[in-house]
């Protein structure tokens, strides 16, 4: 149940608050979104709240990357062993990876440009949107949160920052894949051995192919939670201004420019 329902009286709405999260349209840099798609296909679309497309591209990246040995080839390349990198690459998977990778970058860039135009038009309409949603499983509402806290919780574990700002869909997806990456990379096992001073064993137990996914998922979780916290705070201010103007400001009240108060 929402405190306000869209009545199709506007062509475009700036935001929608549901029990799964707050979805909104705001200005974004297309190059930054495209860069995140290049860092990890799917992340650019998740930043745009294009969840289904983002999930498909993310899973595609993991499946094809592992089967084509791209991460292992990157590790050998970093070590200067170019011949080994060439040997382990599986071209049967690699050749179908390239066009989808390019599509993810192009589509996220194109979608960002389109959504920026929609945002400008929605801002001009200034149509009302809901700010409170309650259901049998969850409650979501617009309020102000700390961007710093979103970063801190994301550093503890990817997905917690999204839970903090009630971005449930992204949080659920990121947390599941973080658990998968930790398990298959033996990351926590290696950390435990490091604390015990067993550096050699920690190095041997780690699976570098899966470990290489962590910089991307950690970086995305931090960036996504921070940006959406900032934008949600702005959206809260807009909704408050609209409410006070509609309910408390007299229609006859005018502020004349250029006149000093006596």
C-alpha atoms as an extended CHARMM CRD file, in Angstrom:
* protein
*
       262  EXT
         1         1  UNK       CA              0.0000000000        0.0000000000        0.0000000000  PROA      1               0.0000000000
         2         2  UNK       CA              1.3960000000        3.3830000000       -1.0270000000  PROA      2               0.0000000000
         3         3  UNK       CA              0.6190000000        6.8070000000        0.4060000000  PROA      3               0.0000000000
         4         4  UNK       CA              0.1190000000        7.9970000000       -3.1590000000  PROA      4               0.0000000000
         5         5  UNK       CA             -0.6260000000        6.0290000000       -6.3350000000  PROA      5               0.0000000000
         6         6  UNK       CA              0.3550000000        7.0610000000       -9.8410000000  PROA      6               0.0000000000
         7         7  UNK       CA             -2.7900000000        8.1090000000      -11.6710000000  PROA      7               0.0000000000
         8         8  UNK       CA             -1.2820000000        8.2330000000      -15.1730000000  PROA      8               0.0000000000
         9         9  UNK       CA             -1.8510000000       11.9890000000      -15.1760000000  PROA      9               0.0000000000
        10        10  UNK       CA              1.7900000000       12.5910000000      -16.0260000000  PROA      10              0.0000000000
        11        11  UNK       CA              3.8280000000       11.2320000000      -18.9100000000  PROA      11              0.0000000000
        12        12  UNK       CA              6.8960000000       10.7120000000      -16.7310000000  PROA      12              0.0000000000
        13        13  UNK       CA              7.5330000000       10.2140000000      -13.0170000000  PROA      13              0.0000000000
        14        14  UNK       CA             10.8040000000       11.0440000000      -11.2800000000  PROA      14              0.0000000000
        15        15  UNK       CA             10.6260000000        8.2180000000       -8.7450000000  PROA      15              0.0000000000
        16        16  UNK       CA              8.6890000000        5.3090000000       -7.3230000000  PROA      16              0.0000000000
        17        17  UNK       CA              8.9660000000        3.9970000000       -3.7660000000  PROA      17              0.0000000000
        18        18  UNK       CA              8.1350000000        0.2840000000       -3.4240000000  PROA      18              0.0000000000
        19        19  UNK       CA              8.7560000000       -2.3260000000       -0.7380000000  PROA      19              0.0000000000
        20        20  UNK       CA             11.7700000000       -3.5420000000       -2.7520000000  PROA      20              0.0000000000
        21        21  UNK       CA             13.4340000000       -0.1540000000       -2.9500000000  PROA      21              0.0000000000
        22        22  UNK       CA             13.3610000000        3.3690000000       -4.2890000000  PROA      22              0.0000000000
        23        23  UNK       CA             13.6920000000        3.6350000000       -8.0440000000  PROA      23              0.0000000000
        24        24  UNK       CA             14.3710000000        7.0540000000       -9.4560000000  PROA      24              0.0000000000
        25        25  UNK       CA             15.5840000000        8.8340000000      -12.5650000000  PROA      25              0.0000000000
        26        26  UNK       CA             18.4050000000       11.3110000000      -12.0670000000  PROA      26              0.0000000000
        27        27  UNK       CA             21.2720000000       12.7670000000      -14.0650000000  PROA      27              0.0000000000
        28        28  UNK       CA             24.2210000000       10.4440000000      -14.5620000000  PROA      28              0.0000000000
        29        29  UNK       CA             27.4880000000       10.6340000000      -16.4640000000  PROA      29              0.0000000000
        30        30  UNK       CA             27.1930000000        8.2180000000      -19.4410000000  PROA      30              0.0000000000
        31        31  UNK       CA             30.9610000000        7.6950000000      -19.4780000000  PROA      31              0.0000000000
        32        32  UNK       CA             31.0080000000        6.5650000000      -15.8400000000  PROA      32              0.0000000000
        33        33  UNK       CA             28.1340000000        4.1360000000      -16.4290000000  PROA      33              0.0000000000
        34        34  UNK       CA             29.8820000000        2.8390000000      -19.5390000000  PROA      34              0.0000000000
        35        35  UNK       CA             33.0940000000        2.4210000000      -17.5410000000  PROA      35              0.0000000000
        36        36  UNK       CA             31.3400000000        0.2800000000      -14.9440000000  PROA      36              0.0000000000
        37        37  UNK       CA             29.9790000000       -1.9220000000      -17.7390000000  PROA      37              0.0000000000
        38        38  UNK       CA             33.5580000000       -2.2700000000      -18.9960000000  PROA      38              0.0000000000
        39        39  UNK       CA             34.7830000000       -3.1390000000      -15.4880000000  PROA      39              0.0000000000
        40        40  UNK       CA             32.1030000000       -5.8130000000      -15.1680000000  PROA      40              0.0000000000
        41        41  UNK       CA             29.2190000000       -6.2510000000      -17.6300000000  PROA      41              0.0000000000
        42        42  UNK       CA             25.9170000000       -5.7420000000      -15.8280000000  PROA      42              0.0000000000
        43        43  UNK       CA             27.1240000000       -3.2130000000      -13.2700000000  PROA      43              0.0000000000
        44        44  UNK       CA             26.3060000000       -0.2540000000      -15.5100000000  PROA      44              0.0000000000
        45        45  UNK       CA             22.7330000000       -1.4590000000      -15.9190000000  PROA      45              0.0000000000
        46        46  UNK       CA             22.3360000000       -2.1630000000      -12.1900000000  PROA      46              0.0000000000
        47        47  UNK       CA             23.3780000000        1.4310000000      -11.4850000000  PROA      47              0.0000000000
        48        48  UNK       CA             20.5300000000        2.5120000000      -13.7770000000  PROA      48              0.0000000000
        49        49  UNK       CA             18.0890000000        0.1840000000      -11.9240000000  PROA      49              0.0000000000
        50        50  UNK       CA             17.7760000000       -1.9030000000      -15.1040000000  PROA      50              0.0000000000
        51        51  UNK       CA             17.8230000000       -5.0460000000      -12.9980000000  PROA      51              0.0000000000
        52        52  UNK       CA             16.8090000000       -7.8190000000      -15.4090000000  PROA      52              0.0000000000
        53        53  UNK       CA             19.2620000000       -6.7120000000      -18.0790000000  PROA      53              0.0000000000
        54        54  UNK       CA             21.9570000000       -6.2300000000      -15.4390000000  PROA      54              0.0000000000
        55        55  UNK       CA             21.4360000000       -9.6850000000      -13.9220000000  PROA      55              0.0000000000
        56        56  UNK       CA             21.6210000000      -11.3810000000      -17.3330000000  PROA      56              0.0000000000
        57        57  UNK       CA             24.8450000000       -9.6000000000      -18.2880000000  PROA      57              0.0000000000
        58        58  UNK       CA             26.4340000000      -10.2080000000      -14.8830000000  PROA      58              0.0000000000
        59        59  UNK       CA             25.7310000000      -13.9520000000      -14.9470000000  PROA      59              0.0000000000
        60        60  UNK       CA             26.9050000000      -14.0750000000      -18.5610000000  PROA      60              0.0000000000
        61        61  UNK       CA             30.1900000000      -12.4540000000      -17.5350000000  PROA      61              0.0000000000
        62        62  UNK       CA             30.8160000000      -14.9520000000      -14.7320000000  PROA      62              0.0000000000
        63        63  UNK       CA             29.9480000000      -18.0530000000      -16.7920000000  PROA      63              0.0000000000
        64        64  UNK       CA             31.8510000000      -17.0870000000      -19.9290000000  PROA      64              0.0000000000
        65        65  UNK       CA             34.8110000000      -15.6080000000      -18.0180000000  PROA      65              0.0000000000
        66        66  UNK       CA             35.3690000000      -18.8090000000      -16.0370000000  PROA      66              0.0000000000
        67        67  UNK       CA             34.9390000000      -21.1090000000      -19.0260000000  PROA      67              0.0000000000
        68        68  UNK       CA             37.2170000000      -19.0590000000      -21.2840000000  PROA      68              0.0000000000
        69        69  UNK       CA             39.8420000000      -18.6230000000      -18.5010000000  PROA      69              0.0000000000
        70        70  UNK       CA             40.0000000000      -14.8530000000      -18.9700000000  PROA      70              0.0000000000
        71        71  UNK       CA             40.9040000000      -14.1290000000      -15.3410000000  PROA      71              0.0000000000
        72        72  UNK       CA             43.6880000000      -16.7300000000      -15.3580000000  PROA      72              0.0000000000
        73        73  UNK       CA             45.0260000000      -15.3000000000      -18.6000000000  PROA      73              0.0000000000
        74        74  UNK       CA             45.0280000000      -11.8310000000      -17.0160000000  PROA      74              0.0000000000
        75        75  UNK       CA             47.0010000000      -13.1220000000      -14.0280000000  PROA      75              0.0000000000
        76        76  UNK       CA             49.6290000000      -14.7160000000      -16.2880000000  PROA      76              0.0000000000
        77        77  UNK       CA             49.7780000000      -11.4920000000      -18.3110000000  PROA      77              0.0000000000
        78        78  UNK       CA             50.4050000000       -9.4580000000      -15.1370000000  PROA      78              0.0000000000
        79        79  UNK       CA             53.2580000000      -11.8510000000      -14.3480000000  PROA      79              0.0000000000
        80        80  UNK       CA             54.7470000000      -11.3950000000      -17.8090000000  PROA      80              0.0000000000
        81        81  UNK       CA             53.9800000000      -14.9660000000      -18.9080000000  PROA      81              0.0000000000
        82        82  UNK       CA             52.2590000000      -14.0970000000      -22.1750000000  PROA      82              0.0000000000
        83        83  UNK       CA             52.7200000000      -17.5320000000      -23.7500000000  PROA      83              0.0000000000
        84        84  UNK       CA             50.9270000000      -19.2360000000      -20.8350000000  PROA      84              0.0000000000
        85        85  UNK       CA             48.1200000000      -16.6900000000      -21.1030000000  PROA      85              0.0000000000
        86        86  UNK       CA             47.6430000000      -17.5450000000      -24.7750000000  PROA      86              0.0000000000
        87        87  UNK       CA             47.6770000000      -21.2780000000      -24.1080000000  PROA      87              0.0000000000
        88        88  UNK       CA             44.9350000000      -21.3400000000      -21.4770000000  PROA      88              0.0000000000
        89        89  UNK       CA             42.4850000000      -19.0640000000      -23.3090000000  PROA      89              0.0000000000
        90        90  UNK       CA             39.5560000000      -21.0410000000      -24.7210000000  PROA      90              0.0000000000
        91        91  UNK       CA             38.5950000000      -19.3320000000      -27.9850000000  PROA      91              0.0000000000
        92        92  UNK       CA             35.2900000000      -21.2280000000      -28.2000000000  PROA      92              0.0000000000
        93        93  UNK       CA             34.0630000000      -19.1610000000      -25.2530000000  PROA      93              0.0000000000
        94        94  UNK       CA             36.1850000000      -16.0740000000      -25.8480000000  PROA      94              0.0000000000
        95        95  UNK       CA             34.7300000000      -15.3020000000      -29.2950000000  PROA      95              0.0000000000
        96        96  UNK       CA             31.1530000000      -15.2110000000      -27.9710000000  PROA      96              0.0000000000
        97        97  UNK       CA             32.2960000000      -13.1330000000      -24.9820000000  PROA      97              0.0000000000
        98        98  UNK       CA             33.5530000000      -10.1630000000      -27.0160000000  PROA      98              0.0000000000
        99        99  UNK       CA             30.3050000000       -9.0260000000      -28.7360000000  PROA      99              0.0000000000
       100       100  UNK       CA             28.2630000000       -9.2220000000      -25.5040000000  PROA      100             0.0000000000
       101       101  UNK       CA             30.9730000000       -7.3060000000      -23.6440000000  PROA      101             0.0000000000
       102       102  UNK       CA             30.8670000000       -4.5230000000      -26.2280000000  PROA      102             0.0000000000
       103       103  UNK       CA             27.0480000000       -4.5260000000      -26.1850000000  PROA      103             0.0000000000
       104       104  UNK       CA             26.9870000000       -4.0850000000      -22.3920000000  PROA      104             0.0000000000
       105       105  UNK       CA             29.1510000000       -0.9520000000      -22.6400000000  PROA      105             0.0000000000
       106       106  UNK       CA             27.2440000000        0.5210000000      -25.5950000000  PROA      106             0.0000000000
       107       107  UNK       CA             23.7710000000       -0.2200000000      -24.2190000000  PROA      107             0.0000000000
       108       108  UNK       CA             24.4870000000        1.1930000000      -20.7540000000  PROA      108             0.0000000000
       109       109  UNK       CA             25.8970000000        4.3670000000      -22.3250000000  PROA      109             0.0000000000
       110       110  UNK       CA             22.8960000000        4.7230000000      -24.6650000000  PROA      110             0.0000000000
       111       111  UNK       CA             20.3960000000        4.0650000000      -21.8790000000  PROA      111             0.0000000000
       112       112  UNK       CA             22.0520000000        6.6570000000      -19.6430000000  PROA      112             0.0000000000
       113       113  UNK       CA             21.7330000000        9.3170000000      -22.3420000000  PROA      113             0.0000000000
       114       114  UNK       CA             18.0380000000        8.4490000000      -22.7960000000  PROA      114             0.0000000000
       115       115  UNK       CA             17.3210000000        8.4810000000      -19.0440000000  PROA      115             0.0000000000
       116       116  UNK       CA             19.0310000000       11.8630000000      -18.6800000000  PROA      116             0.0000000000
       117       117  UNK       CA             16.6160000000       13.2790000000      -21.2710000000  PROA      117             0.0000000000
       118       118  UNK       CA             13.6710000000       11.6900000000      -19.4690000000  PROA      118             0.0000000000
       119       119  UNK       CA             14.8570000000       13.2080000000      -16.1830000000  PROA      119             0.0000000000
       120       120  UNK       CA             14.9020000000       16.7190000000      -17.6630000000  PROA      120             0.0000000000
       121       121  UNK       CA             11.3410000000       16.2820000000      -18.9660000000  PROA      121             0.0000000000
       122       122  UNK       CA             10.1330000000       14.7730000000      -15.6790000000  PROA      122             0.0000000000
       123       123  UNK       CA             11.6450000000       17.6890000000      -13.7490000000  PROA      123             0.0000000000
       124       124  UNK       CA              9.6720000000       20.1410000000      -15.8680000000  PROA      124             0.0000000000
       125       125  UNK       CA              6.4260000000       18.2790000000      -15.2050000000  PROA      125             0.0000000000
       126       126  UNK       CA              7.1240000000       18.2330000000      -11.4380000000  PROA      126             0.0000000000
       127       127  UNK       CA              4.4930000000       15.5750000000      -10.9000000000  PROA      127             0.0000000000
       128       128  UNK       CA              3.8580000000       14.1150000000       -7.4720000000  PROA      128             0.0000000000
       129       129  UNK       CA              5.3200000000       10.6910000000       -6.5810000000  PROA      129             0.0000000000
       130       130  UNK       CA              4.8180000000        8.4080000000       -3.5870000000  PROA      130             0.0000000000
       131       131  UNK       CA              7.1530000000        8.5520000000       -0.6000000000  PROA      131             0.0000000000
       132       132  UNK       CA              5.8770000000        5.6710000000        1.5670000000  PROA      132             0.0000000000
       133       133  UNK       CA              5.1200000000        2.0380000000        0.8250000000  PROA      133             0.0000000000
       134       134  UNK       CA              4.0170000000       -0.6950000000        3.2200000000  PROA      134             0.0000000000
       135       135  UNK       CA              3.2710000000       -4.3520000000        2.5700000000  PROA      135             0.0000000000
       136       136  UNK       CA              3.0420000000       -7.6700000000        4.3820000000  PROA      136             0.0000000000
       137       137  UNK       CA              6.8040000000       -8.2470000000        4.0760000000  PROA      137             0.0000000000
       138       138  UNK       CA              8.4190000000       -4.8090000000        4.1320000000  PROA      138             0.0000000000
       139       139  UNK       CA              8.1240000000       -1.0680000000        4.7530000000  PROA      139             0.0000000000
       140       140  UNK       CA              9.9660000000        1.5050000000        2.6850000000  PROA      140             0.0000000000
       141       141  UNK       CA              9.9080000000        5.2650000000        2.9540000000  PROA      141             0.0000000000
       142       142  UNK       CA             11.9250000000        8.2680000000        1.8790000000  PROA      142             0.0000000000
       143       143  UNK       CA             14.2740000000        9.6300000000        4.5200000000  PROA      143             0.0000000000
       144       144  UNK       CA             17.8370000000       10.8550000000        4.8330000000  PROA      144             0.0000000000
       145       145  UNK       CA             20.7270000000        8.4560000000        5.2880000000  PROA      145             0.0000000000
       146       146  UNK       CA             24.4760000000        8.9550000000        5.6980000000  PROA      146             0.0000000000
       147       147  UNK       CA             26.5530000000        8.3270000000        2.5370000000  PROA      147             0.0000000000
       148       148  UNK       CA             29.5520000000        7.6020000000        4.7690000000  PROA      148             0.0000000000
       149       149  UNK       CA             27.6870000000        4.8270000000        6.5790000000  PROA      149             0.0000000000
       150       150  UNK       CA             26.7140000000        3.3220000000        3.2220000000  PROA      150             0.0000000000
       151       151  UNK       CA             30.4150000000        3.1650000000        2.2930000000  PROA      151             0.0000000000
       152       152  UNK       CA             31.4440000000        1.6900000000        5.6520000000  PROA      152             0.0000000000
       153       153  UNK       CA             28.8630000000       -1.1080000000        5.5260000000  PROA      153             0.0000000000
       154       154  UNK       CA             29.8160000000       -1.8910000000        1.9160000000  PROA      154             0.0000000000
       155       155  UNK       CA             33.4520000000       -2.2270000000        3.0100000000  PROA      155             0.0000000000
       156       156  UNK       CA             32.4420000000       -4.7690000000        5.6510000000  PROA      156             0.0000000000
       157       157  UNK       CA             30.5990000000       -6.8540000000        3.0600000000  PROA      157             0.0000000000
       158       158  UNK       CA             29.2820000000       -5.9640000000       -0.4120000000  PROA      158             0.0000000000
       159       159  UNK       CA             25.5060000000       -5.6170000000       -0.3050000000  PROA      159             0.0000000000
       160       160  UNK       CA             25.2020000000       -4.2900000000        3.2520000000  PROA      160             0.0000000000
       161       161  UNK       CA             25.3550000000       -0.6950000000        2.0070000000  PROA      161             0.0000000000
       162       162  UNK       CA             22.4380000000       -1.4440000000       -0.3150000000  PROA      162             0.0000000000
       163       163  UNK       CA             20.4860000000       -2.9750000000        2.5910000000  PROA      163             0.0000000000
       164       164  UNK       CA             21.1750000000        0.1740000000        4.6120000000  PROA      164             0.0000000000
       165       165  UNK       CA             19.4420000000        2.3400000000        1.9880000000  PROA      165             0.0000000000
       166       166  UNK       CA             16.7430000000       -0.2690000000        1.2910000000  PROA      166             0.0000000000
       167       167  UNK       CA             17.9500000000       -1.1930000000       -2.1790000000  PROA      167             0.0000000000
       168       168  UNK       CA             16.7440000000       -4.7410000000       -1.6410000000  PROA      168             0.0000000000
       169       169  UNK       CA             16.9400000000       -6.1450000000       -5.1790000000  PROA      169             0.0000000000
       170       170  UNK       CA             20.5580000000       -5.1240000000       -5.7070000000  PROA      170             0.0000000000
       171       171  UNK       CA             21.5140000000       -6.0720000000       -2.1400000000  PROA      171             0.0000000000
       172       172  UNK       CA             20.0730000000       -9.5840000000       -2.4980000000  PROA      172             0.0000000000
       173       173  UNK       CA             21.8960000000      -10.1680000000       -5.7830000000  PROA      173             0.0000000000
       174       174  UNK       CA             25.2520000000       -8.7410000000       -4.6180000000  PROA      174             0.0000000000
       175       175  UNK       CA             25.2430000000      -10.6180000000       -1.2930000000  PROA      175             0.0000000000
       176       176  UNK       CA             24.5530000000      -13.9740000000       -2.9830000000  PROA      176             0.0000000000
       177       177  UNK       CA             27.3800000000      -13.5310000000       -5.4720000000  PROA      177             0.0000000000
       178       178  UNK       CA             29.7540000000      -12.2750000000       -2.7680000000  PROA      178             0.0000000000
       179       179  UNK       CA             29.1650000000      -15.5370000000       -0.8710000000  PROA      179             0.0000000000
       180       180  UNK       CA             29.7790000000      -17.5180000000       -4.0770000000  PROA      180             0.0000000000
       181       181  UNK       CA             33.0320000000      -15.6450000000       -4.7850000000  PROA      181             0.0000000000
       182       182  UNK       CA             34.2650000000      -16.0440000000       -1.1830000000  PROA      182             0.0000000000
       183       183  UNK       CA             33.5130000000      -19.7680000000       -1.2000000000  PROA      183             0.0000000000
       184       184  UNK       CA             35.0310000000      -20.6080000000       -4.5860000000  PROA      184             0.0000000000
       185       185  UNK       CA             38.0830000000      -18.3720000000       -4.1090000000  PROA      185             0.0000000000
       186       186  UNK       CA             38.7680000000      -19.7430000000       -0.5970000000  PROA      186             0.0000000000
       187       187  UNK       CA             39.2340000000      -16.1060000000        0.4010000000  PROA      187             0.0000000000
       188       188  UNK       CA             38.1110000000      -16.4010000000        4.0170000000  PROA      188             0.0000000000
       189       189  UNK       CA             40.1760000000      -19.5630000000        4.4530000000  PROA      189             0.0000000000
       190       190  UNK       CA             43.2450000000      -17.6980000000        3.1840000000  PROA      190             0.0000000000
       191       191  UNK       CA             42.5500000000      -14.7710000000        5.5370000000  PROA      191             0.0000000000
       192       192  UNK       CA             42.3070000000      -17.1500000000        8.5000000000  PROA      192             0.0000000000
       193       193  UNK       CA             45.6730000000      -18.7010000000        7.5850000000  PROA      193             0.0000000000
       194       194  UNK       CA             47.2250000000      -15.2480000000        7.2630000000  PROA      194             0.0000000000
       195       195  UNK       CA             46.1180000000      -14.3890000000       10.8000000000  PROA      195             0.0000000000
       196       196  UNK       CA             47.8000000000      -17.5980000000       11.9570000000  PROA      196             0.0000000000
       197       197  UNK       CA             51.0090000000      -16.5790000000       10.1530000000  PROA      197             0.0000000000
       198       198  UNK       CA             50.7360000000      -19.3850000000        7.5860000000  PROA      198             0.0000000000
       199       199  UNK       CA             51.5450000000      -17.2300000000        4.5520000000  PROA      199             0.0000000000
       200       200  UNK       CA             52.6560000000      -20.0990000000        2.3070000000  PROA      200             0.0000000000
       201       201  UNK       CA             49.5120000000      -22.1190000000        3.0020000000  PROA      201             0.0000000000
       202       202  UNK       CA             47.3320000000      -19.0520000000        2.4670000000  PROA      202             0.0000000000
       203       203  UNK       CA             48.9300000000      -18.5120000000       -0.9430000000  PROA      203             0.0000000000
       204       204  UNK       CA             48.4850000000      -22.1630000000       -1.9190000000  PROA      204             0.0000000000
       205       205  UNK       CA             44.8340000000      -22.4150000000       -0.8710000000  PROA      205             0.0000000000
       206       206  UNK       CA             43.6630000000      -19.2920000000       -2.7000000000  PROA      206             0.0000000000
       207       207  UNK       CA             41.9610000000      -19.6350000000       -6.0850000000  PROA      207             0.0000000000
       208       208  UNK       CA             43.1010000000      -16.5630000000       -8.0570000000  PROA      208             0.0000000000
       209       209  UNK       CA             40.5540000000      -17.0640000000      -10.8540000000  PROA      209             0.0000000000
       210       210  UNK       CA             37.6510000000      -16.3540000000       -8.4970000000  PROA      210             0.0000000000
       211       211  UNK       CA             39.5820000000      -13.9390000000       -6.3010000000  PROA      211             0.0000000000
       212       212  UNK       CA             39.9530000000      -11.5530000000       -9.2460000000  PROA      212             0.0000000000
       213       213  UNK       CA             36.1930000000      -10.8740000000       -9.1700000000  PROA      213             0.0000000000
       214       214  UNK       CA             36.4370000000       -9.1310000000       -5.7900000000  PROA      214             0.0000000000
       215       215  UNK       CA             37.8500000000       -5.7200000000       -6.8200000000  PROA      215             0.0000000000
       216       216  UNK       CA             34.9180000000       -5.2190000000       -9.1970000000  PROA      216             0.0000000000
       217       217  UNK       CA             32.1460000000       -6.3090000000       -6.8240000000  PROA      217             0.0000000000
       218       218  UNK       CA             33.5890000000       -4.3720000000       -3.8720000000  PROA      218             0.0000000000
       219       219  UNK       CA             34.0780000000       -1.2470000000       -5.9820000000  PROA      219             0.0000000000
       220       220  UNK       CA             30.5670000000       -1.4700000000       -7.4000000000  PROA      220             0.0000000000
       221       221  UNK       CA             28.9480000000       -2.0430000000       -3.9900000000  PROA      221             0.0000000000
       222       222  UNK       CA             30.6790000000        1.0190000000       -2.5300000000  PROA      222             0.0000000000
       223       223  UNK       CA             29.9750000000        3.2790000000       -5.5100000000  PROA      223             0.0000000000
       224       224  UNK       CA             26.3520000000        2.1820000000       -5.9400000000  PROA      224             0.0000000000
       225       225  UNK       CA             25.4420000000        2.5590000000       -2.2500000000  PROA      225             0.0000000000
       226       226  UNK       CA             27.1370000000        5.9680000000       -2.0020000000  PROA      226             0.0000000000
       227       227  UNK       CA             25.5900000000        7.4450000000       -5.1580000000  PROA      227             0.0000000000
       228       228  UNK       CA             22.1050000000        6.1650000000       -4.3720000000  PROA      228             0.0000000000
       229       229  UNK       CA             22.2930000000        7.4570000000       -0.7950000000  PROA      229             0.0000000000
       230       230  UNK       CA             23.1550000000       10.9280000000       -2.0890000000  PROA      230             0.0000000000
       231       231  UNK       CA             20.4010000000       10.8370000000       -4.7180000000  PROA      231             0.0000000000
       232       232  UNK       CA             17.8130000000        9.4820000000       -2.2620000000  PROA      232             0.0000000000
       233       233  UNK       CA             18.6340000000       12.3700000000        0.0790000000  PROA      233             0.0000000000
       234       234  UNK       CA             18.0520000000       14.8250000000       -2.7750000000  PROA      234             0.0000000000
       235       235  UNK       CA             14.7780000000       13.0970000000       -3.6260000000  PROA      235             0.0000000000
       236       236  UNK       CA             13.6750000000       13.3680000000        0.0100000000  PROA      236             0.0000000000
       237       237  UNK       CA             14.3190000000       17.1270000000       -0.0520000000  PROA      237             0.0000000000
       238       238  UNK       CA             12.3260000000       17.5040000000       -3.2720000000  PROA      238             0.0000000000
       239       239  UNK       CA              9.3850000000       15.5600000000       -1.8900000000  PROA      239             0.0000000000
       240       240  UNK       CA              9.4010000000       17.6290000000        1.3130000000  PROA      240             0.0000000000
       241       241  UNK       CA              9.4910000000       20.9080000000       -0.6100000000  PROA      241             0.0000000000
       242       242  UNK       CA              6.6080000000       19.7580000000       -2.8050000000  PROA      242             0.0000000000
       243       243  UNK       CA              4.5330000000       18.6970000000        0.2230000000  PROA      243             0.0000000000
       244       244  UNK       CA              5.0710000000       21.9320000000        2.1620000000  PROA      244             0.0000000000
       245       245  UNK       CA              4.4160000000       24.0550000000       -0.8940000000  PROA      245             0.0000000000
       246       246  UNK       CA              1.1830000000       22.1900000000       -1.6680000000  PROA      246             0.0000000000
       247       247  UNK       CA             -0.1850000000       22.0620000000        1.8840000000  PROA      247             0.0000000000
       248       248  UNK       CA              1.1870000000       25.0670000000        3.7440000000  PROA      248             0.0000000000
       249       249  UNK       CA              2.1270000000       27.8170000000        1.2970000000  PROA      249             0.0000000000
       250       250  UNK       CA             -0.6830000000       30.2100000000        0.4200000000  PROA      250             0.0000000000
       251       251  UNK       CA             -1.3510000000       30.5210000000       -3.3070000000  PROA      251             0.0000000000
       252       252  UNK       CA             -1.3630000000       34.3210000000       -2.8790000000  PROA      252             0.0000000000
       253       253  UNK       CA              2.1070000000       34.3900000000       -1.3150000000  PROA      253             0.0000000000
       254       254  UNK       CA              4.7510000000       35.7740000000       -3.6570000000  PROA      254             0.0000000000
       255       255  UNK       CA              8.4210000000       36.5540000000       -3.2500000000  PROA      255             0.0000000000
       256       256  UNK       CA              9.3140000000       39.5930000000       -5.3150000000  PROA      256             0.0000000000
       257       257  UNK       CA             12.8710000000       39.7410000000       -6.5450000000  PROA      257             0.0000000000
       258       258  UNK       CA             14.8960000000       42.8860000000       -6.0080000000  PROA      258             0.0000000000
       259       259  UNK       CA             12.9290000000       44.1120000000       -2.9760000000  PROA      259             0.0000000000
       260       260  UNK       CA             14.4560000000       44.3490000000        0.4640000000  PROA      260             0.0000000000
       261       261  UNK       CA             12.5700000000       43.3590000000        3.5640000000  PROA      261             0.0000000000
       262       262  UNK       CA             11.7160000000       46.2760000000        5.8780000000  PROA      262             0.0000000000
